[in-house]
Amino acid sequence: MKKGTFIWFIMICIPLILLTYDVLGKKESNKYLESEKREHTSKDTKNQLLSRHNTLELPSDILNKKQYYTYTYGLQTYLMHQNKEPILFKGFLQDITKEGNNFIAHFRLHEKRHRQGLNFHLKCKDEYVNSILEHYLEERAKHDREEYWVVCRVTEVNKISTDNEHLYLIKGEVIEMLKI
């Protein structure tokens, strides 16, 4: 390659590399800002629910704390306590089913570090389900994760074990739920 051609090649490539770096940096910056905005919205939503309801917040690492789940009885005691305070948790909507006249919203909490998880199967008011279904296509088009803050009253806790996983099935009813 001739020296003049090489210099022109370098003069063209360096601005292109810098431009690409700048564009990628802006994309990462936008992702960070969106993540920060989502986290702020999540905290606001959580605080709204805490102020409206006298709730116990479900610790995000509940399955790491042996005091809660030493045997299923510990988790039952924590979630179905005597004063019947509702539980607040953040979960991913997995499915909606209908049992008789009731809609059931299925939420999943999962600790990535462990092969166990909490699955909530909660009776849900028709207006919540109708709102979810109305916005379903636009949420799916955005590839939204369908994450919610949920206030519920727990009525039953059971453990199901498979070869590789321990799942806790938690039944109850939704008091209020807000999309994050």
FENTAWO-V917008 format. One record per backbone hydrogen bond with DSSP energy under -1.0 kcal/mol. CO is the residue of the C=O (numbers start at 1). NH is the residue of the N-H. If there is no record, write none. Layout:
# FENTAWO-V917008
CO:NH
CO:NH
This chain:
# FENTAWO-V917008
2:6
3:7
4:8
5:9
6:10
7:11
8:12
9:13
10:14
12:16
13:17
14:18
15:19
16:20
17:21
18:22
19:23
20:24
21:25
22:26
23:27
24:28
25:29
26:30
27:31
28:32
29:33
30:34
31:35
32:36
33:37
34:38
35:39
36:40
37:41
38:42
39:43
40:44
41:45
42:46
43:47
44:48
45:49
46:50
47:51
48:52
49:53
53:55
56:88
59:62
61:64
65:68
66:70
70:74
72:76
73:77
74:78
75:79
76:80
81:84
86:56
87:152
88:58
89:150
91:148
92:108
95:106
97:104
99:102
102:99
103:124
104:97
105:122
106:94
106:95
107:120
108:92
109:118
111:114
115:166
116:111
117:168
118:109
119:170
120:107
121:172
122:105
123:174
125:129
126:130
127:131
128:132
129:133
130:134
131:135
135:139
136:140
137:141
138:142
139:144
140:143
146:93
147:180
148:91
149:178
150:89
151:175
151:176
152:87
153:173
156:171
158:169
160:167
165:162
166:117
167:160
168:119
169:158
170:121
171:155
171:156
172:123
173:153
176:151
178:149
